[in-house]
């Protein structure tokens, strides 16, 4: 029985490594464990995402510059993947947790037409905690700025089933967003 289990584990590892060999990776950072609050006021942690390929990005509801464009693009990506039969988790980390309560995030999701069955908007941490995650794990700037606008990443990130960031995409680029969709189809085995 132990040999069979070992064989199954080895086959799974080989399969997953073969999937990432099919896309060009430009990142390799492990995401630390977390346990945050969703727009539905439920808890979601890294353990809930293990075993799935998933996408993440940073946003906040009062943003008037980058976030309207990146959130709309992410909803478009979600729709395109869904039409291909793929429903990877999509995680938006709010960078304004004091303002972005679950209720505010729920309304924001509705305003953008996000399918919250697979797209989750997270809050429930301090600004310093999300800043640390952004800067030290995602290697992305996150600063409080003038007039309470925040300077933050406009990148999208592909995370593997082990919770490792394997690729970064420019969320403001249609070509990069198309590449994200293609890469996800590749690792999911539909291309």
Secondary structure, DSSP 8 states (H G I E B T S, - for coil): -HHHHHHHHHHHHHHHHHHHHTS-----EE----EEE-TTS-EEEHHHHTTS-EEEEEE-TT-SSSHHHHHHHHHHHHHHHHHTT---EEEEEES-TTT--HHHHHHHHHHHT--TTTEEEEB-S-HHHHHHIIIIIS---EEE-GGG-EEE--EEEEE-TTSEEEEEEETT-HHHHHHHHHHHHHHTT--
